[in-house]
Amino acid sequence: METITGYLFSKLMNIGSKSEGPQYFLQQINFDKGEFEKEVVVIKQVELWQEDSQLQVFLGKKVEIEGESTADGIVYKVIGEHTP
């Protein structure tokens, strides 16, 4: 497991389909250097059309995610606010 830091945001995806719902992204930031690295999908743990209640709480905030980076995105185990 690794700790990944960044800014959590979402976009509405699958618009107009039965699977329409939020997709979550992490804007990865190296807070020590103040540098943007990349944007990565955070894989939610609910159906495509549903909001992930654990991620919703942290939208628009700097976060730390404990999880695993995969080819499809970040599979999170624990998410919390980033504390410098």
Order of alpha helices (4+ residues) and beta strands (2+ residues): beta-beta-beta-alpha-beta-beta
